[in-house]
Amino acid sequence: MSSAAITTVIKMMESLPVDVQERIAEHLREYIDDLQDEIQWNESFQRTQQNLIAAARRAKQEIAEGKATAIDFCLQKTPK
């Protein structure tokens, strides 16, 4: 299936030298790969969003109840 936008882009590219067409095609491949990664990330996030919300609520409740302990994020060198 080809949309009018794709047809227009193809016509524009056909007017360019082959080496430029190849560069454009490579840019488009990279751009489409990035878009597909973003779509996959968004779908994954949507599937897990309720679990993340529940975990955040549990953590907040544990903090309020004094059941949580602070994490030391400072990296300390251990002697060898």
Gaussian input, Z-matrix of N, CA and C with variables (Angstrom, degrees):
# hf/3-21g

backbone

0 1
 N
 C     1     B1
 C     2     B2     1     A1
 N     3     B3     2     A2     1     D1
 C     4     B4     3     A3     2     D2
 C     5     B5     4     A4     3     D3
 N     6     B6     5     A5     4     D4
 C     7     B7     6     A6     5     D5
 C     8     B8     7     A7     6     D6
 N     9     B9     8     A8     7     D7
 C    10    B10     9     A9     8     D8
 C    11    B11    10    A10     9     D9
 N    12    B12    11    A11    10    D10
 C    13    B13    12    A12    11    D11
 C    14    B14    13    A13    12    D12
 N    15    B15    14    A14    13    D13
 C    16    B16    15    A15    14    D14
 C    17    B17    16    A16    15    D15
 N    18    B18    17    A17    16    D16
 C    19    B19    18    A18    17    D17
 C    20    B20    19    A19    18    D18
 N    21    B21    20    A20    19    D19
 C    22    B22    21    A21    20    D20
 C    23    B23    22    A22    21    D21
 N    24    B24    23    A23    22    D22
 C    25    B25    24    A24    23    D23
 C    26    B26    25    A25    24    D24
 N    27    B27    26    A26    25    D25
 C    28    B28    27    A27    26    D26
 C    29    B29    28    A28    27    D27
 N    30    B30    29    A29    28    D28
 C    31    B31    30    A30    29    D29
 C    32    B32    31    A31    30    D30
 N    33    B33    32    A32    31    D31
 C    34    B34    33    A33    32    D32
 C    35    B35    34    A34    33    D33
 N    36    B36    35    A35    34    D34
 C    37    B37    36    A36    35    D35
 C    38    B38    37    A37    36    D36
 N    39    B39    38    A38    37    D37
 C    40    B40    39    A39    38    D38
 C    41    B41    40    A40    39    D39
 N    42    B42    41    A41    40    D40
 C    43    B43    42    A42    41    D41
 C    44    B44    43    A43    42    D42
 N    45    B45    44    A44    43    D43
 C    46    B46    45    A45    44    D44
 C    47    B47    46    A46    45    D45
 N    48    B48    47    A47    46    D46
 C    49    B49    48    A48    47    D47
 C    50    B50    49    A49    48    D48
 N    51    B51    50    A50    49    D49
 C    52    B52    51    A51    50    D50
 C    53    B53    52    A52    51    D51
 N    54    B54    53    A53    52    D52
 C    55    B55    54    A54    53    D53
 C    56    B56    55    A55    54    D54
 N    57    B57    56    A56    55    D55
 C    58    B58    57    A57    56    D56
 C    59    B59    58    A58    57    D57
 N    60    B60    59    A59    58    D58
 C    61    B61    60    A60    59    D59
 C    62    B62    61    A61    60    D60
 N    63    B63    62    A62    61    D61
 C    64    B64    63    A63    62    D62
 C    65    B65    64    A64    63    D63
 N    66    B66    65    A65    64    D64
 C    67    B67    66    A66    65    D65
 C    68    B68    67    A67    66    D66
 N    69    B69    68    A68    67    D67
 C    70    B70    69    A69    68    D68
 C    71    B71    70    A70    69    D69
 N    72    B72    71    A71    70    D70
 C    73    B73    72    A72    71    D71
 C    74    B74    73    A73    72    D72
 N    75    B75    74    A74    73    D73
 C    76    B76    75    A75    74    D74
 C    77    B77    76    A76    75    D75
 N    78    B78    77    A77    76    D76
 C    79    B79    78    A78    77    D77
 C    80    B80    79    A79    78    D78
 N    81    B81    80    A80    79    D79
 C    82    B82    81    A81    80    D80
 C    83    B83    82    A82    81    D81
 N    84    B84    83    A83    82    D82
 C    85    B85    84    A84    83    D83
 C    86    B86    85    A85    84    D84
 N    87    B87    86    A86    85    D85
 C    88    B88    87    A87    86    D86
 C    89    B89    88    A88    87    D87
 N    90    B90    89    A89    88    D88
 C    91    B91    90    A90    89    D89
 C    92    B92    91    A91    90    D90
 N    93    B93    92    A92    91    D91
 C    94    B94    93    A93    92    D92
 C    95    B95    94    A94    93    D93
 N    96    B96    95    A95    94    D94
 C    97    B97    96    A96    95    D95
 C    98    B98    97    A97    96    D96
 N    99    B99    98    A98    97    D97
 C   100   B100    99    A99    98    D98
 C   101   B101   100   A100    99    D99
 N   102   B102   101   A101   100   D100
 C   103   B103   102   A102   101   D101
 C   104   B104   103   A103   102   D102
 N   105   B105   104   A104   103   D103
 C   106   B106   105   A105   104   D104
 C   107   B107   106   A106   105   D105
 N   108   B108   107   A107   106   D106
 C   109   B109   108   A108   107   D107
 C   110   B110   109   A109   108   D108
 N   111   B111   110   A110   109   D109
 C   112   B112   111   A111   110   D110
 C   113   B113   112   A112   111   D111
 N   114   B114   113   A113   112   D112
 C   115   B115   114   A114   113   D113
 C   116   B116   115   A115   114   D114
 N   117   B117   116   A116   115   D115
 C   118   B118   117   A117   116   D116
 C   119   B119   118   A118   117   D117
 N   120   B120   119   A119   118   D118
 C   121   B121   120   A120   119   D119
 C   122   B122   121   A121   120   D120
 N   123   B123   122   A122   121   D121
 C   124   B124   123   A123   122   D122
 C   125   B125   124   A124   123   D123
 N   126   B126   125   A125   124   D124
 C   127   B127   126   A126   125   D125
 C   128   B128   127   A127   126   D126
 N   129   B129   128   A128   127   D127
 C   130   B130   129   A129   128   D128
 C   131   B131   130   A130   129   D129
 N   132   B132   131   A131   130   D130
 C   133   B133   132   A132   131   D131
 C   134   B134   133   A133   132   D132
 N   135   B135   134   A134   133   D133
 C   136   B136   135   A135   134   D134
 C   137   B137   136   A136   135   D135
 N   138   B138   137   A137   136   D136
 C   139   B139   138   A138   137   D137
 C   140   B140   139   A139   138   D138
 N   141   B141   140   A140   139   D139
 C   142   B142   141   A141   140   D140
 C   143   B143   142   A142   141   D141
 N   144   B144   143   A143   142   D142
 C   145   B145   144   A144   143   D143
 C   146   B146   145   A145   144   D144
 N   147   B147   146   A146   145   D145
 C   148   B148   147   A147   146   D146
 C   149   B149   148   A148   147   D147
 N   150   B150   149   A149   148   D148
 C   151   B151   150   A150   149   D149
 C   152   B152   151   A151   150   D150
 N   153   B153   152   A152   151   D151
 C   154   B154   153   A153   152   D152
 C   155   B155   154   A154   153   D153
 N   156   B156   155   A155   154   D154
 C   157   B157   156   A156   155   D155
 C   158   B158   157   A157   156   D156
 N   159   B159   158   A158   157   D157
 C   160   B160   159   A159   158   D158
 C   161   B161   160   A160   159   D159
 N   162   B162   161   A161   160   D160
 C   163   B163   162   A162   161   D161
 C   164   B164   163   A163   162   D162
 N   165   B165   164   A164   163   D163
 C   166   B166   165   A165   164   D164
 C   167   B167   166   A166   165   D165
 N   168   B168   167   A167   166   D166
 C   169   B169   168   A168   167   D167
 C   170   B170   169   A169   168   D168
 N   171   B171   170   A170   169   D169
 C   172   B172   171   A171   170   D170
 C   173   B173   172   A172   171   D171
 N   174   B174   173   A173   172   D172
 C   175   B175   174   A174   173   D173
 C   176   B176   175   A175   174   D174
 N   177   B177   176   A176   175   D175
 C   178   B178   177   A177   176   D176
 C   179   B179   178   A178   177   D177
 N   180   B180   179   A179   178   D178
 C   181   B181   180   A180   179   D179
 C   182   B182   181   A181   180   D180
 N   183   B183   182   A182   181   D181
 C   184   B184   183   A183   182   D182
 C   185   B185   184   A184   183   D183
 N   186   B186   185   A185   184   D184
 C   187   B187   186   A186   185   D185
 C   188   B188   187   A187   186   D186
 N   189   B189   188   A188   187   D187
 C   190   B190   189   A189   188   D188
 C   191   B191   190   A190   189   D189
 N   192   B192   191   A191   190   D190
 C   193   B193   192   A192   191   D191
 C   194   B194   193   A193   192   D192
 N   195   B195   194   A194   193   D193
 C   196   B196   195   A195   194   D194
 C   197   B197   196   A196   195   D195
 N   198   B198   197   A197   196   D196
 C   199   B199   198   A198   197   D197
 C   200   B200   199   A199   198   D198
 N   201   B201   200   A200   199   D199
 C   202   B202   201   A201   200   D200
 C   203   B203   202   A202   201   D201
 N   204   B204   203   A203   202   D202
 C   205   B205   204   A204   203   D203
 C   206   B206   205   A205   204   D204
 N   207   B207   206   A206   205   D205
 C   208   B208   207   A207   206   D206
 C   209   B209   208   A208   207   D207
 N   210   B210   209   A209   208   D208
 C   211   B211   210   A210   209   D209
 C   212   B212   211   A211   210   D210
 N   213   B213   212   A212   211   D211
 C   214   B214   213   A213   212   D212
 C   215   B215   214   A214   213   D213
 N   216   B216   215   A215   214   D214
 C   217   B217   216   A216   215   D215
 C   218   B218   217   A217   216   D216
 N   219   B219   218   A218   217   D217
 C   220   B220   219   A219   218   D218
 C   221   B221   220   A220   219   D219
 N   222   B222   221   A221   220   D220
 C   223   B223   222   A222   221   D221
 C   224   B224   223   A223   222   D222
 N   225   B225   224   A224   223   D223
 C   226   B226   225   A225   224   D224
 C   227   B227   226   A226   225   D225
 N   228   B228   227   A227   226   D226
 C   229   B229   228   A228   227   D227
 C   230   B230   229   A229   228   D228
 N   231   B231   230   A230   229   D229
 C   232   B232   231   A231   230   D230
 C   233   B233   232   A232   231   D231
 N   234   B234   233   A233   232   D232
 C   235   B235   234   A234   233   D233
 C   236   B236   235   A235   234   D234
 N   237   B237   236   A236   235   D235
 C   238   B238   237   A237   236   D236
 C   239   B239   238   A238   237   D237

   B1=1.4422
   B2=1.5252
   B3=1.3023
   B4=1.4535
   B5=1.5211
   B6=1.3192
   B7=1.4587
   B8=1.5248
   B9=1.3068
   B10=1.4647
   B11=1.5254
   B12=1.3359
   B13=1.4633
   B14=1.5299
   B15=1.3389
   B16=1.4670
   B17=1.5215
   B18=1.3212
   B19=1.4634
   B20=1.5242
   B21=1.3156
   B22=1.4684
   B23=1.5226
   B24=1.3327
   B25=1.4655
   B26=1.5295
   B27=1.3212
   B28=1.4663
   B29=1.5253
   B30=1.3249
   B31=1.4618
   B32=1.5235
   B33=1.3319
   B34=1.4653
   B35=1.5244
   B36=1.3340
   B37=1.4603
   B38=1.5173
   B39=1.3432
   B40=1.4662
   B41=1.5301
   B42=1.3174
   B43=1.4639
   B44=1.5319
   B45=1.3198
   B46=1.4615
   B47=1.5296
   B48=1.3422
   B49=1.4683
   B50=1.5420
   B51=1.3179
   B52=1.4664
   B53=1.5250
   B54=1.3231
   B55=1.4728
   B56=1.5347
   B57=1.3261
   B58=1.4623
   B59=1.5339
   B60=1.3269
   B61=1.4641
   B62=1.5290
   B63=1.3200
   B64=1.4621
   B65=1.5321
   B66=1.3381
   B67=1.4703
   B68=1.5207
   B69=1.3227
   B70=1.4704
   B71=1.5229
   B72=1.3220
   B73=1.4668
   B74=1.5276
   B75=1.3206
   B76=1.4751
   B77=1.5300
   B78=1.3191
   B79=1.4691
   B80=1.5287
   B81=1.3238
   B82=1.4606
   B83=1.5276
   B84=1.3513
   B85=1.4722
   B86=1.5236
   B87=1.3233
   B88=1.4657
   B89=1.5310
   B90=1.3134
   B91=1.4641
   B92=1.5325
   B93=1.3254
   B94=1.4634
   B95=1.5264
   B96=1.3325
   B97=1.4694
   B98=1.5308
   B99=1.3340
   B100=1.4696
   B101=1.5313
   B102=1.3283
   B103=1.4654
   B104=1.5257
   B105=1.3304
   B106=1.4620
   B107=1.5241
   B108=1.3340
   B109=1.4668
   B110=1.5311
   B111=1.3306
   B112=1.4627
   B113=1.5279
   B114=1.3211
   B115=1.4655
   B116=1.5246
   B117=1.3304
   B118=1.4638
   B119=1.5324
   B120=1.3292
   B121=1.4643
   B122=1.5248
   B123=1.3324
   B124=1.4638
   B125=1.5260
   B126=1.3263
   B127=1.4651
   B128=1.5245
   B129=1.3207
   B130=1.4620
   B131=1.5239
   B132=1.3235
   B133=1.4524
   B134=1.5264
   B135=1.3316
   B136=1.4667
   B137=1.5283
   B138=1.3439
   B139=1.4665
   B140=1.5214
   B141=1.3323
   B142=1.4652
   B143=1.5190
   B144=1.3163
   B145=1.4587
   B146=1.5282
   B147=1.3305
   B148=1.4630
   B149=1.5292
   B150=1.3336
   B151=1.4677
   B152=1.5314
   B153=1.3293
   B154=1.4692
   B155=1.5247
   B156=1.3253
   B157=1.4631
   B158=1.5258
   B159=1.3331
   B160=1.4725
   B161=1.5245
   B162=1.3256
   B163=1.4643
   B164=1.5275
   B165=1.3153
   B166=1.4616
   B167=1.5231
   B168=1.3192
   B169=1.4746
   B170=1.5347
   B171=1.3392
   B172=1.4739
   B173=1.5201
   B174=1.3392
   B175=1.4627
   B176=1.5226
   B177=1.3176
   B178=1.4667
   B179=1.5299
   B180=1.3305
   B181=1.4621
   B182=1.5358
   B183=1.3243
   B184=1.4636
   B185=1.5233
   B186=1.3144
   B187=1.4674
   B188=1.5257
   B189=1.3279
   B190=1.4645
   B191=1.5257
   B192=1.3258
   B193=1.4638
   B194=1.5317
   B195=1.3297
   B196=1.4596
   B197=1.5257
   B198=1.3103
   B199=1.4666
   B200=1.5271
   B201=1.3017
   B202=1.4585
   B203=1.5168
   B204=1.3028
   B205=1.4648
   B206=1.5188
   B207=1.3040
   B208=1.4600
   B209=1.5207
   B210=1.3130
   B211=1.4582
   B212=1.5184
   B213=1.3292
   B214=1.4584
   B215=1.5248
   B216=1.3201
   B217=1.4533
   B218=1.5284
   B219=1.3167
   B220=1.4589
   B221=1.5179
   B222=1.3004
   B223=1.4550
   B224=1.5126
   B225=1.2877
   B226=1.4575
   B227=1.5253
   B228=1.3239
   B229=1.4583
   B230=1.5191
   B231=1.2935
   B232=1.4591
   B233=1.5199
   B234=1.3155
   B235=1.4601
   B236=1.5250
   B237=1.3037
   B238=1.4741
   B239=1.5102
   A1=107.56
   A2=115.77
   A3=120.53
   A4=109.38
   A5=115.29
   A6=119.28
   A7=109.56
   A8=115.18
   A9=120.34
   A10=110.95
   A11=116.70
   A12=120.24
   A13=110.68
   A14=116.43
   A15=119.97
   A16=110.27
   A17=116.09
   A18=120.48
   A19=110.58
   A20=117.07
   A21=121.48
   A22=111.06
   A23=116.55
   A24=120.31
   A25=110.45
   A26=116.97
   A27=120.17
   A28=110.27
   A29=117.45
   A30=120.70
   A31=111.12
   A32=116.88
   A33=120.43
   A34=110.19
   A35=116.46
   A36=119.97
   A37=111.77
   A38=117.01
   A39=120.79
   A40=112.08
   A41=117.20
   A42=120.27
   A43=112.23
   A44=116.56
   A45=121.22
   A46=110.87
   A47=116.32
   A48=119.49
   A49=110.80
   A50=116.03
   A51=121.98
   A52=111.60
   A53=118.37
   A54=119.36
   A55=111.31
   A56=116.45
   A57=120.28
   A58=109.85
   A59=117.04
   A60=121.02
   A61=110.58
   A62=116.66
   A63=121.15
   A64=111.21
   A65=116.61
   A66=119.76
   A67=110.94
   A68=116.08
   A69=120.31
   A70=110.03
   A71=116.63
   A72=120.63
   A73=110.59
   A74=117.12
   A75=120.22
   A76=110.64
   A77=117.20
   A78=120.39
   A79=110.83
   A80=116.06
   A81=120.04
   A82=111.54
   A83=117.39
   A84=120.21
   A85=110.73
   A86=116.18
   A87=120.09
   A88=110.85
   A89=116.19
   A90=120.70
   A91=110.64
   A92=116.59
   A93=120.69
   A94=110.60
   A95=117.56
   A96=120.59
   A97=110.53
   A98=116.34
   A99=120.55
   A100=110.86
   A101=116.47
   A102=120.14
   A103=111.35
   A104=116.96
   A105=120.35
   A106=110.91
   A107=117.02
   A108=120.61
   A109=110.56
   A110=115.86
   A111=120.40
   A112=111.22
   A113=116.66
   A114=120.84
   A115=109.95
   A116=116.48
   A117=120.68
   A118=110.82
   A119=116.86
   A120=121.02
   A121=110.33
   A122=116.86
   A123=120.61
   A124=111.56
   A125=116.86
   A126=120.13
   A127=110.80
   A128=116.29
   A129=120.94
   A130=110.49
   A131=116.68
   A132=121.32
   A133=110.45
   A134=116.46
   A135=120.13
   A136=111.27
   A137=116.52
   A138=119.95
   A139=111.89
   A140=117.76
   A141=120.54
   A142=113.54
   A143=118.07
   A144=121.42
   A145=112.39
   A146=118.06
   A147=120.15
   A148=111.20
   A149=117.15
   A150=120.38
   A151=111.07
   A152=116.09
   A153=119.83
   A154=111.08
   A155=116.04
   A156=120.36
   A157=109.81
   A158=116.93
   A159=121.07
   A160=110.68
   A161=117.33
   A162=120.71
   A163=110.85
   A164=117.23
   A165=120.87
   A166=110.97
   A167=116.39
   A168=119.83
   A169=110.74
   A170=116.29
   A171=119.25
   A172=111.00
   A173=115.73
   A174=119.66
   A175=110.81
   A176=116.63
   A177=120.84
   A178=110.53
   A179=116.41
   A180=120.66
   A181=110.43
   A182=116.93
   A183=120.12
   A184=111.57
   A185=116.58
   A186=120.27
   A187=109.13
   A188=116.66
   A189=121.02
   A190=111.64
   A191=116.77
   A192=121.27
   A193=112.75
   A194=116.53
   A195=120.39
   A196=113.77
   A197=117.28
   A198=121.32
   A199=112.79
   A200=117.54
   A201=121.31
   A202=110.56
   A203=116.04
   A204=121.05
   A205=108.70
   A206=115.62
   A207=121.08
   A208=109.89
   A209=115.20
   A210=121.19
   A211=108.12
   A212=115.56
   A213=120.53
   A214=107.98
   A215=116.00
   A216=120.21
   A217=112.62
   A218=117.29
   A219=120.13
   A220=108.68
   A221=115.69
   A222=119.73
   A223=108.97
   A224=115.86
   A225=120.16
   A226=107.97
   A227=115.76
   A228=119.92
   A229=108.93
   A230=114.08
   A231=118.56
   A232=108.58
   A233=117.12
   A234=119.43
   A235=110.42
   A236=114.76
   A237=119.95
   A238=110.63
   D1=134.43
   D2=-178.42
   D3=-126.02
   D4=126.30
   D5=178.37
   D6=-88.51
   D7=167.96
   D8=178.32
   D9=-61.18
   D10=-36.02
   D11=-179.75
   D12=-64.66
   D13=-42.58
   D14=179.73
   D15=-65.63
   D16=-42.05
   D17=178.48
   D18=-60.06
   D19=-42.19
   D20=179.07
   D21=-63.15
   D22=-44.79
   D23=-179.57
   D24=-64.10
   D25=-41.24
   D26=178.99
   D27=-62.09
   D28=-44.78
   D29=178.44
   D30=-61.25
   D31=-40.46
   D32=178.64
   D33=-64.14
   D34=-43.21
   D35=-178.49
   D36=-67.45
   D37=-36.76
   D38=-179.03
   D39=-62.18
   D40=-22.50
   D41=-179.96
   D42=-82.32
   D43=-5.64
   D44=-177.51
   D45=-99.15
   D46=158.76
   D47=175.67
   D48=-61.43
   D49=153.42
   D50=-175.65
   D51=-57.49
   D52=-41.64
   D53=-178.47
   D54=-63.77
   D55=-35.45
   D56=177.42
   D57=-70.79
   D58=-39.54
   D59=176.15
   D60=-57.79
   D61=-43.14
   D62=-179.91
   D63=-64.40
   D64=-40.76
   D65=177.42
   D66=-63.50
   D67=-43.51
   D68=178.82
   D69=-62.65
   D70=-44.15
   D71=-179.83
   D72=-60.30
   D73=-41.00
   D74=178.57
   D75=-64.41
   D76=-42.49
   D77=176.84
   D78=-61.40
   D79=-42.96
   D80=179.01
   D81=-63.38
   D82=-40.79
   D83=177.49
   D84=-59.84
   D85=-46.22
   D86=179.56
   D87=-63.41
   D88=-42.78
   D89=-179.56
   D90=-63.77
   D91=-44.59
   D92=179.29
   D93=-65.05
   D94=-39.68
   D95=176.01
   D96=-59.29
   D97=-44.26
   D98=178.76
   D99=-62.37
   D100=-42.84
   D101=178.62
   D102=-63.09
   D103=-41.39
   D104=179.03
   D105=-64.62
   D106=-39.91
   D107=176.13
   D108=-61.37
   D109=-43.04
   D110=-179.86
   D111=-64.49
   D112=-41.74
   D113=178.03
   D114=-62.59
   D115=-43.87
   D116=179.64
   D117=-63.15
   D118=-42.18
   D119=178.42
   D120=-61.77
   D121=-46.51
   D122=-179.55
   D123=-61.82
   D124=-41.34
   D125=178.14
   D126=-64.27
   D127=-42.43
   D128=179.20
   D129=-63.75
   D130=-43.02
   D131=179.61
   D132=-62.90
   D133=-42.24
   D134=179.48
   D135=-61.76
   D136=-38.16
   D137=-179.66
   D138=-68.70
   D139=-29.27
   D140=-174.92
   D141=-106.23
   D142=-2.00
   D143=-174.15
   D144=-57.86
   D145=-43.37
   D146=-179.50
   D147=-63.98
   D148=-36.84
   D149=177.01
   D150=-65.67
   D151=-39.08
   D152=178.60
   D153=-65.59
   D154=-40.76
   D155=178.85
   D156=-63.41
   D157=-44.64
   D158=179.75
   D159=-62.20
   D160=-41.82
   D161=179.48
   D162=-64.69
   D163=-40.17
   D164=178.29
   D165=-64.30
   D166=-40.04
   D167=178.34
   D168=-65.17
   D169=-41.98
   D170=177.90
   D171=-62.07
   D172=-42.92
   D173=179.57
   D174=-62.76
   D175=-43.69
   D176=179.28
   D177=-61.89
   D178=-41.12
   D179=179.42
   D180=-66.19
   D181=-43.23
   D182=179.17
   D183=-62.98
   D184=-37.46
   D185=177.36
   D186=-64.49
   D187=-45.84
   D188=-179.35
   D189=-62.69
   D190=-33.15
   D191=-179.36
   D192=-86.49
   D193=-0.81
   D194=179.75
   D195=75.56
   D196=17.01
   D197=-179.18
   D198=-88.89
   D199=-10.79
   D200=-176.57
   D201=-92.52
   D202=149.53
   D203=174.84
   D204=-118.93
   D205=146.34
   D206=-179.37
   D207=-70.57
   D208=146.18
   D209=176.98
   D210=-101.39
   D211=132.24
   D212=177.21
   D213=-86.33
   D214=106.03
   D215=-177.92
   D216=-85.93
   D217=-5.47
   D218=178.31
   D219=-73.87
   D220=126.68
   D221=178.93
   D222=-81.13
   D223=120.24
   D224=179.35
   D225=-104.93
   D226=135.89
   D227=177.99
   D228=-75.93
   D229=133.06
   D230=177.46
   D231=-98.00
   D232=141.08
   D233=179.81
   D234=-64.90
   D235=144.78
   D236=179.90
   D237=-94.32

